Amino acid sequence: MNYKVKKFEENREAAEFTITYIGEEPIPKKIHYNFDYPSQYSLKIDGNSSFEGVLQLAGHSCEDCSGSVEVDEITVIITWNGKSELPHLKNQ
């Protein structure tokens, strides 16, 4: 998993997540994902998608913002074929 915030101008930004399969079993055909930002941001990303090994998703975006949303950790749940993984994305 990768989480990246792109700044386009001083007061405009957008975030994106990349899910990359690194397992040894065959790549799952579909996945369910749930991203839960800390409660003060009231933002969740939840959905199902076809999957071919790499998936890019849009996260938060803002215009006229005064800097990046400072998130120390985002809780993620990825489910496929009855299995789940809970990676935690941490700010580095």
GUTOR-696954 format. One record per atom (N, C-alpha, C, CB): x, y, z; residue number from 0; atom name. Coordinates in pm, whole numbers, plus 50000, padded with zeros to 5 digits. Glycine has a CB too. Layout:
// GUTOR-696954
X;Y;Z;NUM;CA
...
// end
This chain:
// GUTOR-696954
50083;49883;50000;0;N
50000;50000;50000;0;CA
50088;50124;50000;0;C
49905;49999;50121;0;CB
50040;50222;49931;1;N
50109;50349;49927;1;CA
50004;50460;49932;1;C
50198;50362;49800;1;CB
50035;50566;50004;2;N
49947;50682;50017;2;CA
50031;50805;49986;2;C
49883;50691;50160;2;CB
49982;50886;49892;3;N
50060;51001;49849;3;CA
49970;51123;49837;3;C
50132;50972;49716;3;CB
50017;51236;49885;4;N
49946;51363;49868;4;CA
50023;51444;49765;4;C
49933;51442;50005;4;CB
49952;51484;49659;5;N
50014;51565;49554;5;CA
49970;51710;49571;5;C
49977;51511;49413;5;CB
50066;51799;49576;6;N
50035;51942;49583;6;CA
50049;52000;49444;6;C
50129;52018;49685;6;CB
49941;52063;49398;7;N
49942;52122;49265;7;CA
49981;52268;49269;7;C
49806;52106;49200;7;CB
49940;52334;49371;8;N
49973;52474;49395;8;CA
49984;52489;49545;8;C
49866;52572;49334;8;CB
50014;52607;49592;9;N
50030;52628;49735;9;CA
49905;52591;49815;9;C
50065;52773;49761;9;CB
49787;52609;49757;10;N
49664;52585;49833;10;CA
49572;52483;49766;10;C
49590;52715;49853;10;CB
49627;52390;49686;11;N
49546;52289;49619;11;CA
49620;52155;49623;11;C
49516;52331;49472;11;CB
49549;52049;49664;12;N
49612;51918;49675;12;CA
49511;51806;49655;12;C
49682;51903;49810;12;CB
49563;51688;49629;13;N
49479;51568;49615;13;CA
49561;51449;49663;13;C
49430;51548;49466;13;CB
49492;51351;49720;14;N
49559;51232;49770;14;CA
49523;51113;49683;14;C
49521;51206;49917;14;CB
49612;51015;49678;15;N
49582;50891;49609;15;CA
49641;50773;49685;15;C
49635;50895;49464;15;CB
49572;50661;49674;16;N
49616;50536;49734;16;CA
49649;50440;49622;16;C
49507;50478;49829;16;CB
49751;50359;49640;17;N
49783;50253;49546;17;CA
49789;50122;49623;17;C
49918;50281;49472;17;CB
49709;50025;49579;18;N
49710;49891;49637;18;CA
49781;49802;49537;18;C
49563;49839;49670;18;CB
49887;49735;49580;19;N
49964;49646;49494;19;CA
49967;49508;49556;19;C
50108;49700;49472;19;CB
49932;49406;49479;20;N
49932;49268;49527;20;CA
50074;49215;49525;20;C
49839;49179;49440;20;CB
50119;49158;49639;21;N
50255;49103;49647;21;CA
50253;48957;49693;21;C
50341;49187;49742;21;CB
50136;48895;49697;22;N
50124;48757;49745;22;CA
50176;48655;49645;22;C
49981;48727;49777;22;CB
50181;48530;49690;23;N
50227;48421;49604;23;CA
50111;48344;49542;23;C
50314;48327;49684;23;CB
49992;48357;49599;24;N
49874;48292;49542;24;CA
49828;48372;49420;24;C
49760;48281;49647;24;CB
49740;48313;49338;25;N
49689;48390;49222;25;CA
49625;48522;49266;25;C
49586;48305;49144;25;CB
49637;48622;49183;26;N
49581;48754;49213;26;CA
49429;48743;49220;26;C
49623;48859;49104;26;CB
49367;48796;49326;27;N
49221;48791;49334;27;CA
49157;48875;49223;27;C
49174;48842;49472;27;CB
49043;48830;49175;28;N
48972;48900;49066;28;CA
48900;49025;49116;28;C
48872;48806;49000;28;CB
48853;49022;49242;29;N
48782;49136;49300;29;CA
48830;49157;49443;29;C
48628;49114;49297;29;CB
48830;49282;49486;30;N
48864;49314;49624;30;CA
48763;49415;49678;30;C
49009;49371;49635;30;CB
48752;49417;49810;31;N
48675;49519;49881;31;CA
48776;49597;49964;31;C
48559;49457;49970;31;CB
48764;49729;49967;32;N
48856;49813;50044;32;CA
48778;49909;50130;32;C
48953;49889;49951;32;CB
48836;49942;50244;33;N
48777;50037;50337;33;CA
48891;50116;50400;33;C
48690;49965;50446;33;CB
48897;50245;50374;34;N
48997;50335;50431;34;CA
48927;50424;50531;34;C
49068;50421;50320;34;CB
48977;50431;50652;35;N
48914;50507;50759;35;CA
49014;50609;50813;35;C
48863;50412;50872;35;CB
48993;50735;50776;36;N
49078;50843;50827;36;CA
49048;50863;50976;36;C
49056;50975;50746;36;CB
49134;50928;51051;37;N
49103;50959;51191;37;CA
48971;51035;51201;37;C
49217;51042;51255;37;CB
48902;51018;51312;38;N
48764;51068;51327;38;CA
48749;51218;51305;38;C
48715;51034;51464;38;CB
48849;51298;51331;39;N
48832;51443;51316;39;CA
48814;51484;51169;39;C
48953;51516;51374;39;CB
48847;51395;51073;40;N
48831;51428;50932;40;CA
48702;51375;50872;40;C
48947;51374;50854;40;CB
48631;51288;50942;41;N
48503;51233;50896;41;CA
48508;51188;50751;41;C
48392;51336;50914;41;CB
48611;51116;50713;42;N
48628;51073;50575;42;CA
48651;50924;50570;42;C
48744;51149;50507;42;CB
48572;50855;50488;43;N
48589;50712;50467;43;CA
48583;50685;50318;43;C
48482;50629;50544;43;CB
48660;50590;50274;44;N
48655;50545;50135;44;CA
48625;50397;50142;44;C
48791;50575;50056;44;CB
48516;50355;50080;45;N
48470;50218;50091;45;CA
48417;50173;49955;45;C
48361;50204;50201;45;CB
48462;50058;49907;46;N
48411;50013;49778;46;CA
48461;49877;49738;46;C
48447;50112;49673;46;CB
48411;49831;49624;47;N
48451;49706;49561;47;CA
48510;49738;49426;47;C
48331;49607;49548;47;CB
48604;49655;49381;48;N
48664;49681;49252;48;CA
48716;49553;49190;48;C
48777;49782;49264;48;CB
48713;49548;49057;49;N
48787;49444;48987;49;CA
48934;49470;49015;49;C
48756;49443;48831;49;CB
49015;49365;49011;50;N
49155;49381;49051;50;CA
49245;49301;48958;50;C
49176;49338;49199;50;CB
49352;49363;48912;51;N
49448;49296;48825;51;CA
49589;49305;48882;51;C
49445;49356;48684;51;CB
49600;49330;49012;52;N
49731;49335;49076;52;CA
49771;49472;49127;52;C
49834;49288;48980;52;CB
49718;49579;49064;53;N
49745;49716;49108;53;CA
49616;49795;49093;53;C
49862;49782;49026;53;CB
49583;49873;49195;54;N
49463;49956;49192;54;CA
49497;50092;49250;54;C
49345;49890;49270;54;CB
49463;50198;49176;55;N
49483;50334;49227;55;CA
49347;50395;49258;55;C
49560;50422;49125;55;CB
49338;50458;49375;56;N
49214;50519;49422;56;CA
49240;50662;49463;56;C
49154;50439;49538;56;CB
49143;50749;49439;57;N
49153;50887;49484;57;CA
49112;50896;49630;57;C
49066;50982;49397;57;CB
49184;50976;49706;58;N
49150;51002;49846;58;CA
49093;51141;49858;58;C
49274;50985;49938;58;CB
49128;51212;49965;59;N
49076;51347;49984;59;CA
49137;51442;49881;59;C
49107;51397;50128;59;CB
49068;51549;49855;60;N
49122;51656;49773;60;CA
49065;51787;49827;60;C
49086;51636;49620;60;CB
49136;51894;49802;61;N
49085;52023;49847;61;CA
49145;52134;49763;61;C
49116;52046;49995;61;CB
49069;52241;49755;62;N
49116;52365;49694;62;CA
49104;52472;49800;62;C
49033;52403;49564;62;CB
49184;52571;49793;63;N
49189;52676;49894;63;CA
49215;52618;50032;63;C
49059;52756;49894;63;CB
49296;52514;50038;64;N
49330;52455;50168;64;CA
49462;52515;50214;64;C
49340;52300;50159;64;CB
49480;52515;50341;65;N
49600;52580;50397;65;CA
49706;52478;50430;65;C
49564;52660;50521;65;CB
49723;52379;50345;66;N
49826;52279;50369;66;CA
49765;52141;50377;66;C
49904;52309;50496;66;CB
49850;52042;50372;67;N
49808;51903;50372;67;CA
49733;51866;50498;67;C
49927;51813;50355;67;CB
49636;51777;50482;68;N
49569;51719;50598;68;CA
49674;51632;50668;68;C
49440;51636;50557;68;CB
49709;51669;50788;69;N
49812;51597;50861;69;CA
49752;51472;50925;69;C
49877;51687;50968;69;CB
49773;51359;50863;70;N
49719;51233;50910;70;CA
49836;51145;50953;70;C
49633;51163;50799;70;CB
49836;51106;51079;71;N
49944;51020;51128;71;CA
49924;50876;51089;71;C
49954;51031;51278;71;CB
49797;50829;51084;72;N
49771;50690;51050;72;CA
49631;50675;50991;72;C
49787;50601;51175;72;CB
49619;50593;50888;73;N
49491;50562;50826;73;CA
49472;50411;50839;73;C
49485;50609;50675;73;CB
49355;50370;50892;74;N
49326;50228;50906;74;CA
49265;50179;50775;74;C
49230;50201;51026;74;CB
49315;50066;50726;75;N
49271;50010;50599;75;CA
49231;49864;50621;75;C
49383;50021;50490;75;CB
49122;49822;50556;76;N
49085;49681;50554;76;CA
49065;49644;50407;76;C
48954;49652;50639;76;CB
49137;49542;50362;77;N
49123;49491;50226;77;CA
49075;49347;50238;77;C
49257;49501;50145;77;CB
48967;49314;50167;78;N
48909;49180;50174;78;CA
48901;49121;50033;78;C
48768;49184;50240;78;CB
48938;48994;50021;79;N
48930;48922;49894;79;CA
48915;48773;49924;79;C
49056;48950;49805;79;CB
48835;48706;49847;80;N
48817;48560;49858;80;CA
48802;48513;50002;80;C
48934;48488;49794;80;CB
48727;48587;50084;81;N
48705;48549;50223;81;CA
48822;48575;50316;81;C
48671;48406;50228;81;CB
48928;48639;50269;82;N
49045;48672;50352;82;CA
49049;48824;50370;82;C
49178;48620;50286;82;CB
49113;48867;50478;83;N
49127;49011;50503;83;CA
49269;49044;50545;83;C
49028;49056;50612;83;CB
49308;49167;50515;84;N
49437;49219;50560;84;CA
49412;49359;50613;84;C
49544;49219;50444;84;CB
49479;49394;50720;85;N
49460;49524;50783;85;CA
49591;49603;50789;85;C
49402;49508;50923;85;CB
49642;49649;50674;86;N
49762;49731;50680;86;CA
49728;49867;50739;86;C
49824;49747;50540;86;CB
49821;49926;50812;87;N
49802;50061;50864;87;CA
49899;50152;50791;87;C
49826;50066;51019;87;CB
49846;50256;50733;88;N
49930;50352;50662;88;CA
49974;50458;50760;88;C
49854;50416;50542;88;CB
50103;50476;50772;89;N
50159;50573;50866;89;CA
50230;50684;50793;89;C
50254;50506;50963;89;CB
50218;50804;50846;90;N
50285;50920;50794;90;CA
50435;50908;50823;90;C
50227;51051;50854;90;CB
50516;50926;50720;91;N
50662;50915;50741;91;CA
50731;51044;50712;91;C
50721;50805;50654;91;CB
// end
